[in-house]
Amino acid sequence: MRCVVIIPARYGSTRLPGKPLVRIQQKPLIQWVYERAAQIQGVDAVMVATDDTRIAEAVQAFGGQAVLTSNTFASGTERVAWVARELEADVVVNLQGDEPLVDVNGVVQAIETVRGDTDAPVATLGCPLREEALWRDPNVVKVVTDRHNRALLFSRSPLPFFRDESFYPLKGVYQHVGVYVFQADFLQTYVSLPPSPLETVEKLEQLRILWHGYAIQVIPVASCAPGVDTPEDVQKMEKLLTKQ
């Protein structure tokens, strides 16, 4: 079975314009993510899907593969699905372009899961939710699972609600890591499904999968690697990558 990693990348970003090309230790952010993706065992190809020639040229300059797409897609997953249609792949990894320290072992487990479990055509990652501040933060997506680590619900709201006591780390409650591993056929099914009401209000595209009755397997990882969304995050990432 052939597995490809596709990294959706767009130039526009409200908090950090031109984010994929922001330089961290003399390399653009997109290069750090690309090189991290190349470390995932069992992956046959890595490519960047972008609607911006500046990003495509930057990827090609460091020897990576880039595909230019339309700028009309509503989400990164739609962009990934469009590129994946032309590939002979059985598994497609949608890897966010702003997470250069994603847990590669967790991604490998997610790949193995969708290859072996036809009941869950999608797998993603989650790390323990340990801090009340993160639980309350709407920018941190929470996911609760059943005892088999199948997702029950994703939300930006504090989830679950602790009625009789204050927050504490709870089994089956995770901070979501925005990596998605799809069975390739289901990825095309996904983009053909109408958006769900929950997806629309939460602005969380994975809710479409649950709404239409499909399963998402959550792979637990030890910690959530930080992403890059602001100039302050760039400085933090500089320090973290120095330690790698």
N, C-alpha and C positions, 0 to 999 in steps of 0.2 A: 504493500500500500504506500502511496506517495503522499508526503506531507509537505505543505508549503506554509511559510509565514508571510503574511502580508501586513505591512505597517501603513495605515492610512495617515497622511500628513497634509495639513493645509497651512497656508501662510497666515491667514487671518486669525488673530487671537485677541480677545478684548483686553486681557490682563497682561499679555506678553506678545505683542505683534512680532511676526516673523519667528515664532518660537522654534521651529525645527532647525533654523539656521543659527540660533544663538550659540556662541562659542563657549565651550567649557574645556579648559585646559587645551586650548589650541585646536579643538575639534568641534564641529557642529553637533548639536544635540542629537540630530537624526543619525549621525554616524555612531555615537555611543549606543543608541538603541539597536541599530542594525548589527553592530558587532556583538551585542548581547544576544540577539536572536540567533546569530550564527553559532553560539555555544550550545544551543538546545540539541541534544542528541536525537538522532532519527529524523531530522529535518532535511529535506532534499533541496529546498530553495528558499531564499529570502528575497523579498522585493518590497519596494516602497510604492504605494499608490497615492499619487498627488495630482492636483489640478494646477500646480504652479511650476513653471519652467525653472525658476530659481532653485526650487527644492530638487527637482529632477536632475539639474546640472550638478548640484552639490553632491548628490548621491553618486552620480556617474564619475565625478572627480575623484572620489576615494575608492572607486572600483566596484561600487554596488550596482544593483539593478533597480531601475525605476520605471514605472509605467504612468504615462500621462492620462488623466481621466477628465471627464466633464466636471464642471463646477456646480452642477444642479442637484447633486445627491443631498438628501436630507440628513444623512448620518454617515459616520465612518464605516459602519457595517455595510451599508448599501454600496459604498465605494469599493470595499473589499469584495463583495459578492460580484460586482461587475467585472473586476479583474479575474476573479476565480473562475468565471464561466469559460474563459479561454484556456484554462489550465487543465491538464490531466492529473487531478489530485483527488485523493479520497478524504483527506483531512486538511482543513484550513484553519490556521491560527490567526486570529485578529489581535495583533499586538499594538497597544497604544504607543504613539510616537513620542511620548513625554515621560516614559518610565525606563530609564537606562539601567536600573538595578533590579528588574523583575526577577523573581525566583525561577531560575531555569529548571530546577528539579521539579518544582510544582507544575510547570508547563508540560514537562515530560509525562508526569502522572496523568495530567488532563488529556494528553494525546492518547495515552494507553487506554484511558477510560472510554473515550468515544469510539475507539477502534474495537473495543470488546463488549460494549454495552449498547445494544440497539434500542433499549428503553429510554436512554438519555442521549439524545443526539447532540447535546451541547454540554461542555464542562467549563467551569471557571474557577477562580481561586478566591480564598478568603482567609484572613488571619484573625486571631482572637481579638475581640473588642474588649480592651482592658481599662480604658479611661472614660469616665463620665463625660468629660468635655468632648471627646470624639463621638460618643453616643448621642449627644445633643446637637452636634454640628451638622447642619443640613448639607454641607459640602462633602461630608463623609457618608457614603452609601452603606447602609446596613443590610445584611441578609440573614434571615432565620431559616433553619433547615429542619427536616425530620431526622429521625435517628439513623437514617441511612445517608445523611448529608445531601439529600435532595432539597433544592431550594423551595421554600414555601412562599416567601415574599421578600422583595427588595424594597427599601424605602429610604428616603432622606430624613424622615421623621425618627425620633427616638423609638427604637424597636428592639424588644417588646416594651410595653408599658409596665413598670413595676408598681403595682397598685398598693401593696402593703409595706414596701420597704424601698430604700434607696438603691440606686444602680449598683450592681456588682457583676463581674465577669460570669457569664452563664454559658453552659454547654449548648452548642447549636446556634450561637449568635456570633456572627462574624462581621468584620469590616471587609467590604467587597474590594477585590482587586480586579480592575477592569481589563482582564484578559479573557478572550473567548476562544474556545476550541470547538469547531463545528465539524460534524460530518458534512462533507462537501455537498451532497444532495440536499440535506436539510437547510444549508445556508441559502440555497436558491428558493426553497419553500418559504423560509423566514421572510425574505424580502418581498414575497408575493402576498403575505398576510396583511390585512388591514391593521393599522395601529389600534391599540386598545385604549380605553378611557384612562386607565391607571398610568399607562405609558405617557399619555398626553399631559396629565397634570403633574406627574413626578419628573418628567423629562428623563426617563430611564428606559432605553429601548429594549432591555432584556425582559421587561414586564410583558412585552408582546408575546414572548415564548410561553410564559406561564398562562397568560390569558387564554391562549388558544389550545391549552391542554397538553403541552409538551413539557418534558422534564429537563431540568438543569442540574447537573451534578456539581457540587461544590467541593473542591479539593482543598483541605486545610493546609496552610503553610505557617511557618513559625512566626513570621513577621511581615508587615506590609512595607515594601520598599517605597520611599517617598517619590513623588512625581515632581515635575517642573512646571509650575503655572504662573509664577511671579518672578520679578527680579531678585527677590529675597531667596526664592527657591534655588535660583542659579548659584548664588553664593554658597548655600548649604550643600548643593550637589558638588561644587568644586572641592569642598573639604572631604566629602564622602568618597569621591572618586580618587582622591589622593591616597586614601587608605587601601584601595583595592590592589 
